[in-house]
Each structure stands twice: as C-alpha cells, then as structure tokens.
Amino acid sequence: MRYMRHAKGALTVVAATAACHALMSAGYAWARDTAAASGDTIFSGAFEFLLTTAASWALMPLLLWVGMRVMGETGNAVLVLVGGLVWVGVSGYFIDDIDFAGGRIPLLALAAYVLLCTGLAGVDPARSR
C-alpha cells in the first residue's frame, strides 16, 4: 500500500472539495441576487444557477487531476472519473441544502466523499500489474 499516495490524495480531495463547495455557495448567491434584482420573474437566476452547477461539476475532476499531477502522481484515471461522478451525485443530491443563504452540503456527506476519494487515490492501474 502506498501511504504517501493516499496522503497526497487526501490533500488534493480536501482542497478540490473546498474549492467546488465555495464555488457553489458563491454562484448560488449570485443566482439568488440576480433573481431578486429582476423581481423574481420566471427563470430569473436560472442561467447563473445552471452555470454554477456545470462549473462545479466540470471543475472537480479537473482539480483532482491537476492536484495529483502537481504532487507528482500519475495514473489518476480512477480517482478523476469516479471522484468526478460521485461529486455530481453528492452535490446534485444536496443541491437544495446549499442553495440558500448560509447553506452547505452536510459535513457527513463531505467527509464520506473525502474518504471515498482518498481511498480511490491509492488506486494506480499502471502499477497493479
């Protein structure tokens, strides 16, 4: 077992999760402000909401890959693919929890995501032969 790879993965996942969570919080606040400024007309703030969601979902796998590469680790396909897909599921499931002033994804869900991805960071398909 490569413990340093897990440690690097944990650091990367925590940083990427914090960045994507902060992006969602700020983006959804932007969407709420836009909707309030337009008098809450139909679909007001929808563009900002969708842009924020898409940005978070696209940013997570990118941050996971870049973070591991910066730390000198290769063979990160499993972490990037599964971690990105699980982030879509977790953030999509808890989207109502974060989409209000002061809202956030529950800490237990974030901790489970970090633990899962930390475990996935240890998987290196190139070295399993």
C-alpha positions in Angstrom: 0.0 0.0 0.0 1.3 3.4 -0.9 0.6 5.6 2.1 2.1 8.8 0.6 -0.2 8.5 -2.4 -3.2 8.3 -0.1 -1.9 11.3 1.8 -1.4 13.3 -1.4 -4.9 12.2 -2.5 -6.5 13.3 0.8 -4.9 16.8 0.5 -6.0 17.1 -3.1 -9.5 15.9 -2.4 -10.0 18.2 0.5 -8.7 21.2 -1.5 -10.8 20.4 -4.5 -13.9 19.8 -2.4 -13.5 23.1 -0.6 -13.0 24.9 -3.9 -16.1 23.4 -5.5 -18.2 23.9 -2.4 -17.1 27.6 -2.2 -17.9 28.0 -5.9 -21.4 26.6 -5.5 -22.1 28.8 -2.4 -20.9 31.9 -4.2 -22.6 31.0 -7.5 -25.9 30.2 -6.0 -25.8 33.5 -4.0 -25.2 35.2 -7.4 -28.2 33.4 -8.8 -30.4 34.5 -5.9 -29.3 38.1 -6.2 -30.0 38.1 -9.9 -33.4 36.7 -9.3 -34.2 39.2 -6.5 -33.0 42.1 -8.7 -35.3 41.1 -11.5 -38.3 40.9 -9.2 -38.3 37.0 -9.1 -39.7 36.7 -12.6 -39.9 33.3 -14.1 -36.5 31.7 -14.9 -34.6 34.7 -13.3 -31.3 33.5 -12.0 -31.7 30.2 -13.9 -28.7 30.9 -16.1 -26.5 31.7 -13.1 -27.7 28.6 -11.3 -27.0 26.3 -14.2 -23.7 27.9 -14.9 -22.6 27.5 -11.3 -23.7 23.8 -11.2 -22.0 23.0 -14.5 -18.8 24.8 -13.4 -18.6 22.8 -10.2 -19.2 19.5 -11.9 -16.6 20.3 -14.5 -14.1 21.7 -12.1 -14.0 18.8 -9.6 -12.3 16.2 -11.9 -10.0 18.9 -13.3 -8.9 19.8 -9.8 -8.4 16.2 -8.8 -6.3 15.5 -11.8 -4.2 18.7 -11.5 -3.7 18.3 -7.8 -2.4 14.8 -8.1 -0.2 15.7 -11.1 1.3 18.7 -9.2 2.2 16.3 -6.4 4.0 14.0 -8.9 1.4 11.2 -9.0 0.4 9.6 -12.3 -2.2 7.0 -13.1 -5.1 9.0 -11.6 -7.9 7.9 -14.0 -9.9 6.0 -11.4 -9.8 9.0 -8.9 -10.7 11.5 -11.6 -13.5 9.5 -13.2 -15.1 8.1 -10.1 -14.5 11.1 -7.9 -16.0 13.4 -10.6 -19.1 11.2 -11.0 -19.6 10.9 -7.3 -19.3 14.7 -6.9 -22.1 15.1 -9.4 -24.2 12.7 -7.3 -23.4 14.2 -3.9 -23.6 17.9 -5.0 -26.7 17.1 -7.1 -28.4 15.3 -4.2 -27.7 18.1 -1.7 -28.3 21.0 -4.1 -31.3 22.2 -2.1 -29.2 22.2 1.1 -26.6 24.6 -0.4 -28.9 26.7 -2.5 -30.0 29.1 0.3 -28.2 31.9 2.2 -25.7 30.2 4.5 -26.5 26.8 3.1 -23.9 24.0 2.8 -23.6 20.3 2.0 -23.8 18.3 5.2 -20.5 17.7 6.8 -21.0 13.9 7.0 -21.6 13.8 3.2 -18.5 15.8 2.6 -16.5 13.6 4.9 -17.7 10.4 3.2 -16.8 11.9 -0.2 -13.3 12.8 1.0 -12.8 9.3 2.5 -14.0 7.6 -0.7 -11.8 9.7 -2.9 -8.8 9.3 -0.6 -9.2 5.6 -1.0 -9.5 5.9 -4.7 -6.3 8.0 -4.8 -4.4 4.9 -3.9 -5.5 3.0 -7.0 -2.9 3.2 -9.7 -3.9 1.0 -12.6 -0.4 1.2 -14.2 1.2 -0.3 -11.0 -1.4 -3.1 -10.4 0.3 -5.5 -12.8 
